[in-house]
């Protein structure tokens, strides 16, 4: 499930009681009906690791230079087994960050607010770090939550300093400019197949066979160990994008350990969708969101001059793409870089003004805005390479994928006829999974029963492309007692703590008071971005 690093849930990048929770009868029944002996061993291993973590706690101290922030941001580590079936075997460390609850009502600083525990956050990916999440408490939309909760972020296994993965030399990401054909030729397909095979081999060569333990199920188990290490009897969790998927796995594995859970921009957890068909659905949804951007741009033709209809804006984009194929901007920005920049506009509509302005400026003879927005960032390539490696390992390990390129070619050729914007780019991103040299798991069938799980809150924008809305509906259906809050007519990815006051009110009421809205609740869309020139 291809996802951008979420500004998402935050709307900004600024920025023995613990382990003695009884296993619910439903968990035991599920274990006997659907789990292998290995699954039982891993459940036992999780309990062992959680007990150790509860005893050790987390020694928070000064953050490293890479994780630097204000003095209130403190960092530490929690130790987890590489393989939960062998909890006494190899251990890895996950980095954790925290800002303590302020204890002060932001609306009345003289009024104290009771601490409710730790709120743990994951931004998705797979492959994104949440280490800077605790700083979100500094922005107005989060101050009430930050008054009552310790805000806790962490880098999941494989990410950043948490036993990092690598699949290729990061310098390879600087090679460019690249092409991005919507209708690739047979020689181009053969080249991409060869690259996918080499990348899959590189993951094992650079990271070792231990990479097979980097899975969504182990991310969920790590979350329970983190809960124990924080001294929390039950978990309060907010996951965005991919974070909603292993949050749902956590709810399935440890329903009695959940206090409150917000799943923002939910992934479709249907085992039949994880992950190959989810990616096809995502590509189709990006076509709709790409049309939304072009429609908005056409509405502001007096500002940008790119066309008075969505089709005219598309033709303007295609003219830019053709020129970049012949002569890359600044020697760095070709069609591939152009596509990557405009894909971001499919995630967040606050990118729309600057992307439209860059396109307009280029066609008027000024390539500098486009170069600034689309050229590779050399100082970020190591982080990008690591994130892609984690993404690939988890998605390839999690589930079966078609092993024959014939299947990929058939399905993506058919889809690209109606959804050319993202289809083949998404296919190339995931194609290493066709040639993954390690065993794949069977996805867990997430399905909780009435009364088994505390009420959860699922959030979704109706036109979200990265996690299409049908996935949120399915998540809501599978988590008994959950509430689904829908931002109608909107498409930004990650909506909690953003610009929609209706959505934020539901999140605050849930996290601060435990109040859940009606099972199906809607909010009007946030205001669309205003056109701007000279960005």
Secondary structure, 3 states (H helix, E strand, C coil): CCCCCCCCCCCCCCCCCCCCCCCCHHHHHHHHHHCCHHHHHHHHHHHHHHHHHHHHCCCCECCCHHHCCCCCCEEEEEEEECCHHHCCCCEEEEEEEEECCCCEECCEEEEECCCCEEEEEECCCCCCECCCHHHHHHCHHHHHHHHHEEEEEEECCCCCCCCCCCCCCHHHHHCCCCCCCCCCCHHHHHHHHHHHHHHHHHHHHHHCHHHHHCCHHHHHHHHHHHHHHCCCCCEEEEEECHHHHHHHHHHHHCHHHEEEEEEECCCCCCCCCCCHHHHHHHHHHHHHHHHHHHHHHHHCHHHHCCCCCHHHHHHHHHHHHHHHHHCCECCCECHHHHHHHHHHHHHCHHHHHHHHHHHHHHHCCCCHHHHHHHCCCHHHHHHHHHHHHHHHHHHHHHCCCCCCHHHHHHHHHHHHCCCCCCHHHHHHHHHHHHHCCCCCCCCCCCCCCCCCCCCCEEEEECCCCCCCHHHHHHHHHHCCCCEEEEECCCCCCCCCCCCCHHHHHHHHHHHHHCCCCCCEEEECCCCCCCCCCCC
